[in-house]
């Protein structure tokens, strides 16, 4: 299986640091291609998505902490 190519279509951001290449699609066209670190530091669509995801998770944890 080592020499095989796999294609994932996912909304699960937590697995992305483990993959070799990420292709970011927006409105049906390729916006960015690179590895996790390249895209994270690029300031592009992927970076914006990560920032939004982190902020939403932080708010959710804060809200759940106040309810406990």
N, C-alpha and C positions, 0 to 999 in steps of 0.2 A: 504494500500500500504506500510505501515511501515515495514512489515516483508518480503518484496519481495526483490529479488536480481536483480539488473540491470547491464547490461554489455554495456559499451560505447566503441566504437572504434573511436578515434578522433585524429585529428592533432591540435585541438584548445587547446593550453596550458593554457589559461586564466581560464578555468573552473576547472582545476585539483586541486587547493587548496581546493575545496569544496567536493571532493570525499573521500570516506573512504579508498580505496585501489587502488593502481596503479600497473599495470603489464606492464613492459617494454619488448617489443619483438624486437629482432634484428636477421635478417636472418632466421626468422621462429622459433626461440627458445627464451625461457624466459631468460632474462638477469638479471632482478631485480624485486622484489616485495616489496612494502611498501607504507607508506603514503607520502604525498607531502614533508613534512619536512624531513623525514628520507632519501628519495631519493635525495632531493635537497642538503643535506649536505654529501652525501655518496662519491661524487667524481666519480661516475660511469656514465653510459650512460645517464641517466636522467639528472644528473647534467650538463653534457657536452651539452646536447640538450638545456637546459634552458639558459646556458651561451651563446650559439650560437644564440638563439632566441633574447635574450636581446641585444647582440651586433648588430645584423641585424636591429632590430627596432630602435636602437639608431642612426645607420648610415642613415637609411631611414628618420628619423625625422630631422636629421641634413641637409640632402640633400633637403628635402622639405622646410625646413626653409630658406635655401639659395635661393631657387627658388621663394619664395614669395616676 
